[in-house]
Amino acid sequence: FVETSEGWSYKDVQAGSGNVAVEDGDRVVFDWSGYTIGYFGRPFEAKGGPQGGAFDKSLDYFRTTIGSHTVIPALESALQTMKPGGVRQIIVPYGPLSYP
């Protein structure tokens, strides 16, 4: 994993392609699953998991507008630096970059 100057880390599993630069105001579509690190890697949100709570088998792709601050800051930064079709794992430390 590579640690960013903001404090979150990432590993590109599959690099995306194209010369698209993501900017504030751009709409992005992404799929994600969230896992804890300290609790044996238990998922806290995932598509296709058990029914109930944050697990929803019918969950569609997520959408957000960059700069709208509707996702955690580290995720928004990670999306801004990706290219279309890329697959990235990110590690977000607890604090201002994550959920409160």
C-alpha positions in Angstrom: 0.0 0.0 0.0 1.1 3.6 -0.7 0.3 6.2 2.0 -0.9 9.5 0.7 0.0 12.9 2.2 -3.6 13.1 3.5 -3.1 9.9 5.6 -5.1 7.3 3.8 -3.4 4.4 1.9 -4.2 2.7 -1.4 -3.2 -0.2 -3.6 -4.3 -0.3 -7.3 -5.4 -3.9 -7.9 -6.2 -3.0 -11.5 -5.2 0.2 -13.1 -7.9 2.0 -15.1 -7.4 3.4 -18.6 -8.0 6.7 -20.4 -6.9 10.3 -20.0 -10.0 11.3 -17.9 -9.2 13.8 -15.1 -11.9 13.8 -12.4 -12.7 17.3 -11.2 -15.1 18.8 -8.7 -18.6 18.6 -10.1 -18.0 15.4 -12.0 -20.4 12.5 -11.3 -18.8 9.1 -10.6 -20.3 5.6 -10.3 -18.5 3.0 -8.1 -19.0 -0.2 -6.3 -17.5 -0.8 -2.8 -17.4 -3.0 0.2 -16.3 -1.8 3.6 -14.4 -4.0 6.1 -13.0 -3.3 9.6 -9.4 -3.9 10.3 -9.4 -4.3 14.0 -12.4 -6.7 14.2 -11.1 -9.7 12.1 -11.9 -8.0 8.8 -15.6 -8.1 9.3 -17.7 -6.3 6.6 -19.7 -3.3 7.7 -21.2 -2.6 4.3 -21.2 -4.9 1.3 -23.3 -5.8 -1.7 -24.5 -9.4 -1.7 -24.1 -10.0 2.0 -26.7 -11.2 4.5 -30.1 -9.4 4.5 -30.7 -6.6 6.9 -28.7 -3.7 8.2 -26.1 -2.3 5.8 -26.1 -5.6 3.8 -28.5 -5.5 0.8 -28.3 -8.1 -2.0 -30.2 -5.7 -4.3 -27.9 -2.8 -3.7 -27.0 -1.0 -6.9 -23.8 0.8 -7.7 -23.1 3.9 -5.7 -23.1 7.4 -7.2 -21.8 10.7 -6.0 -20.7 14.1 -7.3 -17.1 14.9 -6.6 -16.9 17.9 -4.3 -20.4 17.3 -2.8 -19.0 15.8 0.4 -21.6 13.0 0.4 -19.0 10.3 1.0 -16.1 10.2 3.5 -13.2 12.5 2.5 -10.7 9.6 1.9 -13.1 7.9 -0.5 -13.7 11.1 -2.4 -9.9 11.6 -2.7 -9.4 8.0 -3.8 -12.1 8.4 -6.6 -10.5 11.7 -7.8 -7.2 10.0 -8.5 -8.6 6.9 -10.3 -9.2 6.3 -14.0 -12.3 4.6 -15.4 -12.3 0.8 -14.9 -9.8 0.9 -12.1 -10.0 -1.3 -9.0 -8.4 0.1 -5.9 -8.2 -1.0 -2.3 -8.0 1.8 0.3 -7.3 1.9 4.0 -8.9 4.7 5.8 -7.7 5.5 9.4 -10.3 6.4 12.0 -10.6 10.2 12.3 -11.4 13.1 10.0 -11.0 11.1 6.8 -13.5 8.4 7.9 -17.0 8.1 9.4 -17.5 10.1 12.6 
